[in-house]
Amino acid sequence: MMKTIVKQLSLAGLILFATAGFSQIQTPSMNFQSTEHDFGKIKEDAGAAIYTFVFVNKASSPIIIGNVSASCGCTTPEWTKAPIAPGKQGTIKVTFDPKNRPGPFDKTITINYNLDSKVAVLRIKGFVEEKEKRVEDLYPRAIGDLRLQSSYKAFIAITSNQVATDSLPIINAGSKSIAISFGSVPAHIKIQSVPETLKPNQRGKFVITYDAPKKNDWGFITDNFEVLVNGEKLPNNLLTVSANITEDFSKSTPQEMANAPVISFNESTFEFGSITEGTPVEHEFVFTNKGKTDLIIRKVKASCGCTTVNPDIKIVKPGQSSSIKASFRTDNYSGRQTKTITVISNDPKNANVSLRLTGSITPKQKQ
């Protein structure tokens, strides 16, 4: 009984030692003045923080450091490259870059060398104080003196019967008032600047309304239009609005879901093997409506203009089969290629299906 208790206590002590010493390991040969350095508080915009660890070779043979690696790309080690003779000093210089890393940090540096059976591990830690944000940091996109938090607004999930509104923060970074207007805005998007005229250093916002029923489309869609400053078309004045339009099945009753259409493809990937550049790839993806009501193919879209798709029929009766005919023009393509075809339907459980044409293309022999 006593032996068992002693063993358990010894094991617990070993585990505790290993846990406590994991980030600070002295080896028999490498004797460091310190294996840990606390930088304390450093400023994010103050540049790199540097500390040099010094050790003495306590072995009877020279130490040769093969490699030193850090636990993060923000930390860069440099070390003594020449052999360190017995009794002589070597150094591990550690540089930590605090840029874009506000908050606490705790990094390890692992040293691999020619003596001893284990590596030496050093540790740096501290706290990065976040830099004061400038106007350019908060509003990185510039159209003249008008600065935007972003030139892109995404309506990530919007149903086909929904009208959604969102906003983009803006600021007048100039010394004069500016009037804001818009050009080439599509009919399904409404946008206004609030306020329409910004005084110097005044903040505002673009209020954007997306009318999905008026767009009458499906899937991922992007629109570009112009932001005019004092009626002028300045460089980089395009604003992009995207939406992923899906069908709203949230109000379907259990009975409607039970009777819903079900799209089922015979295959979702066609492997065309290895072909020569310029050889067309054609394939027909066959599918069946295994549901109890009409299957409607809302949209079929290819991932690039090199691929054309054509649904055989767009309304498929229960039990009926149809197909998606795909053609991939391989001119100017080489290597491994994968082209994706997205099929959007009114199947509530599988409204978006991805089909793939994949294979390898060998470049034409130059004449």
CORMONOR-V389862 format. One record per residue. N is the residue number from 1. SS is DSSP state (~ for helix, > for strand, _ for the rest). PSI is psi in radians with two decimals (none if undefined). OMEGA is omega as a letter, one per 40 degrees, with the letter a starting at -180 (999 if undefined). Layout:
# CORMONOR-V389862
n;ss;psi;omega
N;SS;PSI;OMEGA
N;SS;PSI;OMEGA
This chain:
# CORMONOR-V389862
n;ss;psi;omega
1;_;-0.83;a
2;~;-0.70;i
3;~;-0.70;a
4;~;-0.77;a
5;~;-0.75;i
6;~;-0.76;i
7;~;-0.77;a
8;~;-0.74;i
9;~;-0.71;i
10;~;-0.76;i
11;~;-0.75;i
12;~;-0.68;i
13;~;-0.70;i
14;~;-0.77;i
15;~;-0.77;i
16;~;-0.74;i
17;~;-0.76;a
18;~;-0.71;a
19;~;-0.78;a
20;~;-0.56;a
21;~;0.11;a
22;_;-0.69;a
23;_;0.05;a
24;_;1.46;a
25;>;2.08;i
26;_;2.46;i
27;_;2.84;a
28;_;-0.59;a
29;_;-0.68;a
30;>;1.98;i
31;>;1.84;a
32;>;2.54;i
33;_;-0.66;i
34;_;2.48;i
35;_;0.09;a
36;>;2.45;i
37;>;2.28;i
38;>;1.97;i
39;>;-0.24;a
40;>;-2.46;i
41;>;2.21;i
42;>;2.67;a
43;>;2.46;a
44;_;-0.60;a
45;_;0.28;a
46;_;0.01;a
47;_;-3.08;a
48;_;2.51;i
49;>;2.30;a
50;>;2.40;i
51;>;2.48;a
52;>;2.08;i
53;>;2.33;a
54;>;2.39;i
55;>;2.82;i
56;>;2.42;i
57;>;1.90;a
58;_;0.04;a
59;_;3.06;i
60;_;0.00;i
61;_;2.77;i
62;_;2.54;i
63;>;2.29;i
64;_;2.04;a
65;>;2.07;a
66;>;-0.73;a
67;>;2.60;i
68;>;2.18;a
69;>;2.56;i
70;>;2.74;a
71;_;-0.06;a
72;_;2.61;i
73;_;-0.23;i
74;_;-0.19;a
75;>;2.19;a
76;>;2.08;i
77;>;2.56;i
78;>;2.58;a
79;>;2.90;i
80;_;2.08;a
81;_;-0.53;a
82;_;2.70;i
83;_;2.41;i
84;>;2.00;a
85;_;2.75;i
86;_;2.32;i
87;_;-0.16;a
88;_;2.87;a
89;>;2.60;i
90;>;2.91;a
91;>;2.62;i
92;>;1.88;a
93;>;2.20;a
94;>;2.22;i
95;>;2.17;i
96;>;2.24;i
97;_;1.95;a
98;_;-0.05;a
99;_;2.26;i
100;_;0.43;i
101;_;0.97;i
102;_;2.62;i
103;>;-3.05;a
104;>;2.62;i
105;>;2.61;a
106;>;1.83;a
107;>;2.61;i
108;>;2.64;i
109;>;2.13;a
110;>;2.30;a
111;>;2.14;i
112;>;2.23;a
113;>;-3.12;a
114;_;-0.24;a
115;_;2.83;i
116;_;2.87;a
117;_;-0.06;a
118;_;2.82;i
119;_;2.82;i
120;>;2.47;a
121;>;2.21;i
122;>;2.93;a
123;>;2.39;i
124;>;2.57;i
125;>;3.02;i
126;>;-2.88;a
127;>;2.21;i
128;>;2.07;i
129;>;2.17;a
130;_;2.38;i
131;_;2.71;i
132;_;2.23;a
133;_;2.28;i
134;_;2.95;i
135;~;-0.68;a
136;~;-0.51;i
137;~;-0.71;a
138;~;-0.52;a
139;_;1.35;a
140;_;-0.32;a
141;>;2.20;a
142;>;2.33;i
143;>;1.58;a
144;_;-2.29;i
145;_;-0.18;i
146;>;2.25;i
147;>;2.44;a
148;>;2.54;i
149;_;-0.55;i
150;_;2.68;i
151;_;0.33;a
152;>;2.29;i
153;>;2.20;a
154;>;2.19;i
155;>;1.59;a
156;>;-0.80;a
157;>;1.96;a
158;>;2.32;a
159;>;2.80;a
160;_;-0.28;i
161;_;0.27;a
162;_;2.54;i
163;>;2.03;a
164;>;2.57;a
165;>;2.41;i
166;>;3.10;a
167;>;2.82;i
168;>;2.15;i
169;>;2.51;i
170;>;2.91;i
171;>;2.58;i
172;>;1.88;a
173;_;0.07;a
174;_;-3.02;a
175;_;0.01;i
176;_;2.70;i
177;_;2.56;i
178;>;2.47;i
179;>;2.39;a
180;>;2.32;i
181;>;-3.09;a
182;>;2.65;i
183;>;2.64;i
184;_;0.66;i
185;_;2.21;i
186;_;2.76;a
187;_;-0.50;a
188;_;0.01;i
189;>;2.32;i
190;>;2.35;i
191;>;2.43;i
192;>;2.62;i
193;>;2.29;i
194;>;1.86;e
195;_;2.98;a
196;_;-0.48;i
197;>;2.21;a
198;>;2.23;i
199;_;2.89;i
200;_;2.31;i
201;_;0.15;i
202;_;2.41;i
203;>;2.67;i
204;>;-2.73;i
205;>;2.68;i
206;>;2.19;i
207;>;2.07;a
208;>;2.22;i
209;>;2.22;a
210;>;2.10;a
211;>;1.64;a
212;~;-0.71;i
213;~;-0.64;i
214;~;-0.57;i
215;~;-0.70;i
216;_;0.94;i
217;_;3.11;a
218;_;2.68;i
219;>;-2.78;a
220;>;2.16;a
221;>;2.45;i
222;>;2.56;i
223;>;2.47;i
224;>;2.41;i
225;>;3.07;a
226;>;2.53;i
227;>;2.15;a
228;>;2.29;i
229;>;2.03;a
230;_;0.66;i
231;_;0.03;a
232;>;2.58;i
233;_;1.67;a
234;_;2.87;i
235;_;2.60;i
236;_;0.69;a
237;_;0.21;i
238;>;2.39;i
239;>;2.31;a
240;>;2.28;i
241;>;2.25;i
242;>;2.77;i
243;>;2.52;i
244;>;1.77;a
245;>;2.15;a
246;>;2.86;i
247;_;2.52;a
248;_;1.83;i
249;_;0.11;a
250;_;-0.43;a
251;_;0.13;i
252;_;2.38;i
253;_;2.81;i
254;~;-0.65;i
255;~;-0.72;i
256;~;-0.66;i
257;~;-0.66;i
258;~;-0.57;a
259;_;0.10;a
260;_;2.75;i
261;_;2.69;i
262;_;2.04;i
263;>;2.24;a
264;>;1.98;i
265;>;2.51;i
266;_;-0.57;i
267;_;2.65;i
268;_;-0.16;i
269;>;2.32;i
270;>;2.07;i
271;>;1.92;a
272;>;0.08;i
273;>;-2.53;a
274;>;2.13;a
275;>;2.93;i
276;>;2.48;i
277;_;2.36;a
278;_;-0.29;i
279;_;2.11;a
280;_;2.55;i
281;>;2.17;i
282;>;2.39;i
283;>;2.61;a
284;>;2.00;i
285;>;1.99;a
286;>;2.39;i
287;>;2.81;a
288;>;2.49;i
289;>;1.84;a
290;_;0.24;i
291;_;-2.86;a
292;_;-0.05;i
293;_;3.00;a
294;_;2.35;i
295;>;2.18;a
296;>;2.14;i
297;>;1.84;a
298;>;-0.77;a
299;>;2.55;i
300;>;2.17;a
301;>;2.32;i
302;>;2.71;a
303;_;-0.26;i
304;_;2.84;a
305;_;-0.18;i
306;_;-0.15;a
307;>;2.22;i
308;>;2.55;a
309;>;2.61;a
310;>;1.96;i
311;>;2.41;a
312;_;-0.95;i
313;_;2.69;a
314;_;-0.32;i
315;>;2.04;a
316;>;2.13;a
317;_;2.77;i
318;_;2.29;a
319;_;-0.17;a
320;_;2.63;i
321;>;2.71;i
322;>;-2.96;a
323;>;2.78;i
324;>;2.01;a
325;>;2.15;a
326;>;2.48;i
327;>;2.22;a
328;>;2.06;i
329;_;2.03;a
330;_;0.08;i
331;_;2.38;i
332;_;0.32;i
333;_;2.56;i
334;_;2.80;a
335;>;-2.92;a
336;>;2.25;a
337;>;2.48;i
338;>;2.10;i
339;>;2.33;a
340;>;2.45;i
341;>;2.16;i
342;>;2.21;i
343;>;2.07;a
344;>;2.22;a
345;>;-3.12;i
346;_;0.36;i
347;_;1.95;a
348;_;-0.41;a
349;_;-0.17;a
350;_;1.00;a
351;_;-0.44;i
352;>;2.07;i
353;>;2.33;i
354;>;2.18;i
355;>;2.66;a
356;>;2.40;i
357;>;2.13;a
358;>;2.55;a
359;>;-3.01;a
360;>;2.46;a
361;>;2.21;i
362;>;2.24;a
363;_;2.61;i
364;_;2.58;i
365;_;2.25;i
366;_;2.36;a
367;_;none;999
